[in-house]
């Protein structure tokens, strides 16, 4: 005699409570496997440990003389927006009390540059060893500045080496005027007008017909501002890359602008102009002894070195202490794959699908649990390593790059979110392949390898680096970028220096798109398979 047995019925409901029970079941699975829990903690510890190691081994120091002790690298001046800036140039100025205007004709912009590194102050009485040539962003023109304090607000009209006339203000603002290079045969007239806090910049090719280039508001501009002529130029640099590293050779430069037909309106003093080299310790420009101005009748010649622009250098960026994210990513990929392939390997997947026949919901529950656990662990790691790593950087003489609180929040939370999405992508790929080794290999090739190839100088040309970090899941690392690539500042804006071809959220969106696509394919494959 046989006894009939009732078929198994899942106790999971079909509504919201059913999915909540699925989440609880998947969480129970995750925490019951000691290796996954330990691996998650290990990933967070890698983020912290490698970041601390980076901070502890990154030293920055300068020597003011051959026998002087090493000093901590000085922090650059801070601009009106709170960002680091370079504010080093030769300034020929007088006070402008209240409203007024300044107009000048520029007849030439010439330059010299060194290819032998920094030139000592003692060696600047003779600049004959320098090579003639103007840098692309050499500049000379007129400026209204809140004061001679470095980092103070300003607006300027200028001619440049190869970028035509520009109006620039408060270090980050830049807009184009007349194109072409300046010469005696093709001069440029420049004008600045002040009305309260509002400064307007104009240019002209003939001194008669004027075009408004830009209007800016310099909040808090004092009643008596400093205004006049200036010249500046960033140094000459040639960068070469080879496998595993890059090198740069060059040295400081000097720009010389020639002016005439100066006219003024408003309340200006009757005395002589004051020439002053604005520079600080650690500036890469030539020392004050190499910079000067001369006046002969109505003709002015101003020679200056340095730059007026955002400062994009330094080792105190938050990305430096997030070096452990790469190690955490590898751990996350392995756990994400094994969260599903372990059930295939042990034959437990049929039990799971018998208990919950709606396979798409099972995969969704796994994704939610995995993403939440990964996000929580990674966020804890980033919140620990950022202040701790930056403290170590500061102790080792590195000035800390200033960032708004929202940028810190985006980097910390975004790093955790990036690892969470990468874990979901790994889960989806593991579901598609059902084999740990194959899925992990594919993910390493799709995320880890492109990141390594793009961040290692000299391995790939710039175009290939940008392609890898625009189209592959490795684009998600852009969420960690803290600084901006400014067109008016020549620098190595490569992935190896923390710059990505896509913006932070654009790169993160590419990673999310890969995860969504993989999840959709995995859900489709689950519904088509027997198991």
C-alpha positions as CSV (number, residue, x, y, z in Angstrom):
1,X,0.0,0.0,0.0
2,X,1.4,3.3,-1.0
3,X,0.8,6.6,0.6
4,X,0.4,9.6,-1.6
5,X,2.4,12.7,-0.7
6,X,1.3,16.2,-1.3
7,X,3.5,18.2,-3.7
8,X,5.8,20.7,-2.1
9,X,4.4,24.2,-1.9
10,X,6.5,27.2,-1.3
11,X,5.5,29.2,1.7
12,X,6.7,32.4,-0.1
13,X,3.9,34.7,-0.9
14,X,3.4,36.4,-4.3
15,X,3.3,39.9,-3.1
16,X,5.6,42.3,-1.2
17,X,5.9,39.9,1.7
18,X,7.1,37.1,-0.6
19,X,10.0,39.2,-1.9
20,X,10.8,40.2,1.6
21,X,11.1,36.5,2.5
22,X,13.3,36.0,-0.5
23,X,15.6,38.8,0.7
24,X,15.7,37.2,4.1
25,X,16.5,33.8,2.6
26,X,19.3,35.2,0.4
27,X,20.7,37.1,3.3
28,X,20.7,33.9,5.4
29,X,22.6,32.1,2.6
30,X,25.2,34.9,2.4
31,X,26.0,35.1,6.1
32,X,26.0,31.4,6.6
33,X,29.0,31.0,4.3
34,X,31.9,32.1,6.4
35,X,34.2,32.6,3.4
36,X,31.9,35.2,1.8
37,X,31.6,37.2,5.1
38,X,35.3,37.1,5.7
39,X,35.9,38.0,2.1
40,X,33.6,41.1,2.4
41,X,35.5,42.3,5.5
42,X,38.8,41.5,3.7
43,X,37.7,43.7,0.8
44,X,37.0,46.6,3.2
45,X,40.3,46.0,4.9
46,X,42.1,46.1,1.6
47,X,40.6,49.5,0.8
48,X,41.8,50.8,4.2
49,X,45.1,49.0,4.3
50,X,46.4,50.0,0.9
51,X,45.2,53.5,1.3
52,X,47.0,53.8,4.6
53,X,50.1,52.3,3.0
54,X,49.9,54.9,0.2
55,X,49.6,57.8,2.6
56,X,52.4,56.6,4.9
57,X,54.8,56.3,2.0
58,X,54.0,59.5,0.1
59,X,56.5,62.2,1.2
60,X,56.7,65.7,-0.1
61,X,59.5,68.2,0.8
62,X,61.4,71.1,-0.6
63,X,64.8,72.6,0.1
64,X,65.4,76.4,-0.1
65,X,69.1,76.0,-0.4
66,X,71.8,73.3,-0.8
67,X,72.4,73.0,3.0
68,X,69.0,73.9,4.3
69,X,66.7,71.3,5.9
70,X,63.8,69.8,4.0
71,X,60.5,71.5,4.6
72,X,57.0,70.3,4.0
73,X,55.7,71.2,0.6
74,X,53.8,74.5,0.9
75,X,50.1,74.6,0.0
76,X,49.3,76.7,-3.1
77,X,47.1,79.8,-2.5
78,X,43.4,79.3,-2.4
79,X,41.2,81.1,-5.0
80,X,37.8,82.8,-4.4
81,X,36.0,79.4,-5.0
82,X,38.1,77.6,-2.4
83,X,40.2,75.8,-5.0
84,X,44.0,75.6,-5.2
85,X,45.4,78.2,-7.7
86,X,48.6,79.4,-9.3
87,X,48.9,83.1,-8.8
88,X,52.4,84.0,-10.0
89,X,53.1,86.8,-12.5
90,X,54.6,90.3,-12.9
91,X,52.1,93.0,-12.1
92,X,52.5,96.7,-13.0
93,X,49.7,98.4,-11.1
94,X,48.1,101.4,-9.6
95,X,45.0,101.7,-7.3
96,X,41.7,102.2,-9.1
97,X,39.3,103.9,-6.6
98,X,35.7,103.2,-7.5
99,X,34.5,102.8,-11.1
100,X,36.7,103.3,-14.1
101,X,38.3,101.7,-17.2
102,X,41.7,100.8,-18.6
103,X,42.4,100.5,-22.3
104,X,45.7,99.4,-23.9
105,X,47.1,98.3,-27.3
106,X,49.2,95.2,-27.4
107,X,51.7,95.1,-30.2
108,X,53.8,91.9,-29.5
109,X,54.1,88.9,-27.2
110,X,57.5,87.2,-27.2
111,X,59.1,84.6,-24.9
112,X,62.0,82.6,-23.7
113,X,62.1,79.1,-22.1
114,X,64.5,76.8,-20.5
115,X,65.0,73.1,-21.2
116,X,67.5,72.7,-18.3
117,X,65.2,72.6,-15.3
118,X,64.9,75.4,-12.8
119,X,67.2,78.4,-13.1
120,X,68.6,79.7,-9.9
121,X,68.1,83.3,-8.9
122,X,71.8,83.9,-9.2
123,X,71.8,82.8,-12.8
124,X,69.1,85.1,-14.0
125,X,71.1,88.1,-14.7
126,X,71.9,86.5,-18.0
127,X,69.0,84.8,-19.8
128,X,71.1,84.1,-22.9
129,X,71.0,80.4,-22.3
130,X,67.3,80.3,-22.8
131,X,65.6,79.4,-26.0
132,X,63.3,81.9,-27.8
133,X,59.7,80.8,-28.0
134,X,56.2,81.6,-26.7
135,X,54.3,78.9,-24.8
136,X,50.7,78.2,-25.9
137,X,49.3,79.8,-22.8
138,X,51.8,82.6,-22.4
139,X,49.8,85.7,-21.6
140,X,50.1,89.5,-21.4
141,X,47.4,92.1,-20.9
142,X,45.4,94.2,-18.4
143,X,43.9,93.1,-15.1
144,X,41.7,94.4,-12.3
145,X,42.5,92.5,-9.0
146,X,41.1,92.9,-5.6
147,X,44.6,93.2,-4.1
148,X,48.1,91.9,-4.6
149,X,47.4,89.0,-2.2
150,X,47.9,85.7,-4.0
151,X,44.5,84.1,-4.7
152,X,42.5,87.3,-4.6
153,X,39.7,87.8,-7.1
154,X,40.5,89.3,-10.5
155,X,39.3,89.8,-14.1
156,X,41.8,90.1,-17.0
157,X,41.9,90.7,-20.7
158,X,44.9,89.2,-22.4
159,X,46.6,88.1,-25.6
160,X,48.0,84.5,-25.5
161,X,50.6,82.5,-27.3
162,X,48.4,80.5,-29.5
163,X,44.8,80.9,-28.2
164,X,44.1,84.4,-29.3
165,X,42.5,87.0,-27.0
166,X,40.9,85.7,-23.8
167,X,39.0,87.1,-20.9
168,X,39.8,85.2,-17.7
169,X,38.6,85.7,-14.1
170,X,38.9,84.1,-10.7
171,X,41.3,81.5,-12.0
172,X,38.7,79.1,-13.4
173,X,36.7,81.4,-15.7
174,X,37.8,81.6,-19.4
175,X,36.2,82.8,-22.6
176,X,37.5,83.5,-26.0
177,X,37.8,86.8,-27.9
178,X,39.5,87.6,-31.2
179,X,41.5,84.7,-32.7
180,X,45.0,84.9,-34.0
181,X,48.4,85.9,-32.7
182,X,49.4,89.5,-31.9
183,X,52.1,91.4,-33.8
184,X,53.0,94.9,-34.8
185,X,51.2,94.4,-38.1
186,X,48.2,92.8,-36.3
187,X,47.9,94.5,-32.8
188,X,45.0,94.0,-30.4
189,X,43.3,96.6,-28.3
190,X,42.0,95.5,-24.9
191,X,39.7,97.2,-22.4
192,X,38.4,96.5,-18.9
193,X,35.6,98.6,-17.3
194,X,34.5,98.4,-13.7
195,X,31.1,99.4,-12.3
196,X,30.8,98.3,-8.7
197,X,31.5,94.5,-8.6
198,X,30.8,94.1,-12.3
199,X,33.8,94.0,-14.7
200,X,33.4,93.9,-18.5
201,X,36.1,93.0,-21.0
202,X,36.3,94.2,-24.6
203,X,38.6,93.6,-27.5
204,X,39.2,95.4,-30.9
205,X,41.3,94.9,-34.0
206,X,41.4,98.6,-34.8
207,X,40.8,100.5,-31.6
208,X,37.5,101.9,-33.0
209,X,35.1,98.9,-33.2
210,X,34.8,97.1,-29.9
211,X,33.3,93.7,-29.0
212,X,32.1,92.7,-25.6
213,X,34.0,89.5,-24.7
214,X,32.5,88.9,-21.2
215,X,30.9,90.3,-18.1
216,X,31.7,89.0,-14.7
217,X,30.8,89.8,-11.1
218,X,33.7,89.8,-8.6
219,X,31.7,89.6,-5.4
220,X,33.2,91.8,-2.6
221,X,35.6,93.7,-4.9
222,X,36.9,96.5,-2.7
223,X,36.3,100.1,-3.4
224,X,40.0,100.6,-4.2
225,X,41.3,97.7,-6.4
226,X,44.6,97.2,-8.0
227,X,44.6,97.5,-11.8
228,X,47.2,97.6,-14.6
229,X,49.4,95.6,-16.9
230,X,50.7,92.0,-16.4
231,X,52.7,89.2,-18.1
232,X,52.9,85.6,-17.2
233,X,53.7,82.2,-18.7
234,X,53.7,78.6,-17.5
235,X,56.9,76.7,-18.0
236,X,58.0,74.7,-21.0
237,X,57.4,71.0,-20.6
238,X,57.9,68.0,-22.9
239,X,56.4,64.7,-21.5
240,X,57.4,61.3,-22.8
241,X,55.9,58.0,-21.8
242,X,57.4,54.5,-21.7
243,X,56.1,51.2,-20.3
244,X,55.5,51.6,-16.6
245,X,56.1,55.4,-16.3
246,X,56.4,58.8,-17.8
247,X,59.0,61.6,-17.6
248,X,58.9,65.3,-18.2
249,X,61.7,67.6,-19.1
250,X,61.7,71.4,-19.4
251,X,62.0,74.4,-17.2
252,X,60.6,77.9,-16.5
253,X,59.7,80.4,-19.1
254,X,59.5,84.2,-19.5
255,X,56.8,86.1,-21.5
256,X,57.3,89.7,-22.6
257,X,54.4,91.9,-23.7
258,X,54.8,95.2,-25.4
259,X,52.0,97.9,-24.9
260,X,51.2,101.4,-25.9
261,X,48.2,103.8,-26.3
262,X,47.3,103.4,-22.7
263,X,44.2,105.4,-21.6
264,X,42.3,105.5,-18.3
265,X,39.0,106.8,-17.0
266,X,38.0,107.1,-13.4
267,X,39.9,108.0,-10.2
268,X,43.6,107.0,-10.8
269,X,46.6,108.4,-9.0
270,X,49.0,110.7,-10.8
271,X,52.1,108.9,-9.6
272,X,54.2,106.2,-11.3
273,X,53.3,102.7,-11.9
274,X,54.5,100.1,-9.4
275,X,56.1,96.9,-10.8
276,X,55.9,93.8,-8.6
277,X,56.6,90.1,-9.1
278,X,53.9,88.1,-7.3
279,X,55.3,84.7,-6.4
280,X,55.7,82.3,-3.5
281,X,57.8,79.5,-2.2
282,X,57.7,76.5,-4.5
283,X,56.5,78.4,-7.5
284,X,57.9,77.0,-10.8
285,X,58.4,80.4,-12.4
286,X,61.6,82.4,-12.7
287,X,62.5,84.4,-9.6
288,X,61.7,88.1,-9.3
289,X,65.2,89.1,-10.5
290,X,64.3,87.9,-14.0
291,X,61.0,89.8,-14.2
292,X,60.7,93.5,-14.9
293,X,59.0,96.3,-16.7
294,X,60.2,99.4,-18.5
295,X,58.5,102.5,-19.6
296,X,59.7,104.8,-22.4
297,X,57.3,107.6,-23.2
298,X,54.0,105.9,-24.0
299,X,55.5,102.4,-24.5
300,X,55.5,99.8,-21.8
301,X,57.4,96.5,-21.8
302,X,56.4,93.9,-19.2
303,X,58.2,90.6,-18.6
304,X,56.8,88.0,-16.3
305,X,56.9,84.3,-15.4
306,X,54.5,81.9,-13.7
307,X,50.8,81.6,-14.3
308,X,47.3,82.8,-13.2
309,X,45.2,79.6,-13.4
310,X,43.9,76.7,-11.4
311,X,46.5,74.5,-9.8
312,X,45.9,70.9,-10.9
313,X,49.0,69.3,-9.4
314,X,49.9,67.8,-6.0
315,X,49.9,64.5,-4.3
316,X,47.3,65.3,-1.7
317,X,44.3,64.4,-3.7
318,X,41.8,62.0,-2.2
319,X,42.3,59.5,-5.1
320,X,45.7,58.7,-3.7
321,X,44.3,57.2,-0.5
322,X,41.7,55.2,-2.4
323,X,44.3,53.1,-4.1
324,X,42.9,50.1,-2.3
325,X,39.7,50.2,-4.3
326,X,41.4,48.2,-6.9
327,X,42.1,45.3,-4.5
328,X,38.6,45.6,-3.1
329,X,37.2,45.3,-6.6
330,X,38.9,41.9,-7.2
331,X,37.4,40.6,-3.9
332,X,34.0,41.9,-4.8
333,X,34.1,40.2,-8.2
334,X,35.0,36.8,-6.7
335,X,32.3,37.0,-4.1
336,X,29.7,38.2,-6.6
337,X,30.4,35.3,-8.9
338,X,30.4,32.6,-6.2
339,X,27.2,33.9,-4.7
340,X,25.4,32.2,-7.6
341,X,27.9,29.6,-9.0
342,X,28.2,27.9,-5.6
343,X,24.6,26.9,-5.8
344,X,25.1,25.5,-9.3
345,X,28.2,23.6,-8.2
346,X,26.5,22.0,-5.1
347,X,23.3,21.3,-7.0
348,X,21.3,23.6,-4.7
349,X,19.9,25.8,-7.4
350,X,17.1,23.4,-8.1
351,X,16.0,23.6,-4.5
352,X,16.0,27.4,-4.6
353,X,13.9,27.5,-7.8
354,X,11.5,24.8,-6.4
355,X,10.9,27.0,-3.4
356,X,10.6,30.1,-5.5
357,X,9.6,29.3,-9.2
358,X,9.8,33.0,-10.2
359,X,13.5,32.9,-11.1
360,X,13.8,36.5,-12.0
361,X,12.7,37.4,-8.4
362,X,15.3,35.1,-7.0
363,X,18.1,36.8,-9.1
364,X,16.7,40.2,-8.0
365,X,16.8,39.2,-4.4
366,X,20.4,38.0,-4.7
367,X,21.3,41.3,-6.4
368,X,19.8,43.4,-3.7
369,X,21.4,41.5,-0.9
370,X,24.8,41.4,-2.6
371,X,24.7,45.1,-3.5
372,X,23.6,46.1,0.0
373,X,26.3,44.1,1.8
374,X,29.0,45.3,-0.6
375,X,27.9,48.9,-0.4
376,X,27.9,48.9,3.4
377,X,31.3,47.3,3.7
378,X,32.9,49.5,1.0
379,X,31.4,52.7,2.5
380,X,32.8,51.8,5.9
381,X,36.2,51.3,4.3
382,X,36.1,54.6,2.4
383,X,34.9,56.6,5.4
384,X,37.8,55.3,7.4
385,X,40.6,55.5,4.8
386,X,39.9,59.0,3.5
387,X,40.5,61.0,6.7
388,X,43.1,58.5,8.0
389,X,45.0,58.5,4.7
390,X,44.9,62.2,4.3
391,X,46.2,62.7,7.8
392,X,49.2,60.5,6.9
393,X,49.7,62.5,3.7
394,X,49.7,65.7,5.7
395,X,52.1,64.3,8.3
396,X,54.5,63.5,5.4
397,X,54.5,67.0,4.1
398,X,51.8,66.8,1.5
399,X,49.3,69.7,1.4
400,X,45.8,68.3,1.1
401,X,43.8,69.2,-2.0
402,X,40.7,71.2,-0.8
403,X,37.4,69.8,-1.8
404,X,33.8,70.7,-1.1
405,X,31.9,68.5,1.3
406,X,29.6,67.3,-1.5
407,X,32.6,66.2,-3.5
408,X,33.9,64.2,-0.6
409,X,30.4,62.6,-0.2
410,X,30.2,61.8,-3.9
411,X,33.7,60.2,-3.9
412,X,33.0,58.1,-0.7
413,X,29.5,57.1,-1.5
414,X,30.3,56.8,-5.2
415,X,33.2,54.4,-4.5
416,X,30.9,52.2,-2.4
417,X,28.2,52.3,-5.1
418,X,30.7,51.5,-7.8
419,X,31.8,48.3,-6.0
420,X,28.2,47.4,-5.3
421,X,27.3,47.7,-9.0
422,X,30.4,45.7,-9.9
423,X,29.3,43.0,-7.5
424,X,25.9,42.8,-9.2
425,X,27.6,42.7,-12.6
426,X,29.7,39.8,-11.3
427,X,26.5,38.0,-10.1
428,X,24.9,38.4,-13.5
429,X,28.0,37.1,-15.4
430,X,28.2,34.2,-12.9
431,X,24.5,33.4,-13.6
432,X,25.2,33.4,-17.4
433,X,28.3,31.2,-17.3
434,X,27.5,29.1,-14.2
435,X,31.2,28.5,-13.8
436,X,33.3,30.4,-11.3
437,X,36.6,30.3,-13.2
438,X,35.2,31.4,-16.5
439,X,33.1,34.2,-15.0
440,X,35.9,35.6,-12.9
441,X,38.3,35.5,-15.8
442,X,35.8,37.4,-18.0
443,X,35.2,40.0,-15.4
444,X,39.0,40.5,-14.8
445,X,39.4,41.0,-18.5
446,X,36.4,43.4,-18.7
447,X,37.0,45.6,-15.6
448,X,40.4,45.0,-14.0
449,X,42.5,44.6,-17.1
450,X,41.2,47.8,-18.9
451,X,41.8,49.8,-15.7
452,X,45.4,48.6,-15.5
453,X,46.1,49.1,-19.1
454,X,44.6,52.6,-19.1
455,X,46.3,53.7,-15.9
456,X,49.8,52.5,-16.8
457,X,51.7,55.1,-18.8
458,X,53.2,54.1,-22.1
459,X,51.3,50.8,-22.5
460,X,48.6,52.2,-24.8
461,X,48.2,55.4,-26.9
462,X,46.0,58.1,-25.4
463,X,43.2,57.4,-27.7
464,X,43.1,53.7,-26.7
465,X,43.2,54.7,-23.0
466,X,40.2,57.0,-23.4
467,X,38.3,54.3,-25.4
468,X,38.8,51.7,-22.6
469,X,37.7,54.1,-19.9
470,X,34.7,55.2,-21.9
471,X,33.2,51.9,-23.1
472,X,34.2,49.2,-20.6
473,X,32.9,48.8,-17.1
474,X,36.2,50.2,-15.9
475,X,34.7,53.6,-16.7
476,X,33.0,53.4,-13.3
477,X,36.3,54.5,-11.6
478,X,35.6,58.0,-12.9
479,X,33.4,58.4,-9.8
480,X,36.5,58.9,-7.8
481,X,37.9,61.9,-9.8
482,X,38.2,64.9,-7.6
483,X,39.8,67.5,-9.9
484,X,38.8,69.2,-13.1
485,X,40.7,69.2,-16.4
486,X,40.9,72.9,-17.4
487,X,41.5,73.7,-21.1
488,X,43.5,76.8,-20.2
489,X,46.0,74.8,-18.1
490,X,48.4,72.5,-19.9
491,X,48.9,69.4,-17.9
492,X,49.0,65.6,-18.2
493,X,45.3,64.9,-18.0
494,X,45.7,61.2,-18.4
495,X,44.1,58.3,-16.5
496,X,47.4,57.6,-14.8
497,X,47.1,61.0,-13.1
498,X,43.5,60.5,-12.1
499,X,41.7,62.0,-15.0
500,X,39.0,60.1,-17.0
501,X,37.5,60.8,-20.4
502,X,34.0,60.8,-18.9
503,X,32.7,62.8,-15.9
504,X,32.2,61.1,-12.6
505,X,28.5,60.3,-13.1
506,X,29.0,59.6,-16.8
507,X,31.6,56.9,-16.1
508,X,29.4,55.5,-13.3
509,X,26.4,55.3,-15.7
510,X,28.5,53.2,-18.1
511,X,29.2,50.7,-15.4
512,X,25.5,50.7,-14.4
513,X,24.5,50.1,-18.0
514,X,26.7,47.0,-18.2
515,X,25.2,45.7,-15.0
516,X,21.6,46.3,-16.2
517,X,22.4,44.6,-19.5
518,X,24.0,41.6,-17.8
519,X,21.2,41.3,-15.4
520,X,18.6,41.4,-18.2
521,X,20.5,38.6,-20.1
522,X,20.9,36.6,-16.9
523,X,17.2,36.8,-16.2
524,X,16.3,35.8,-19.7
525,X,18.8,32.8,-19.5
526,X,17.4,31.7,-16.2
527,X,13.9,31.5,-17.5
528,X,14.9,29.6,-20.6
529,X,17.0,27.0,-18.8
530,X,15.9,23.9,-17.0
531,X,18.0,24.9,-14.0
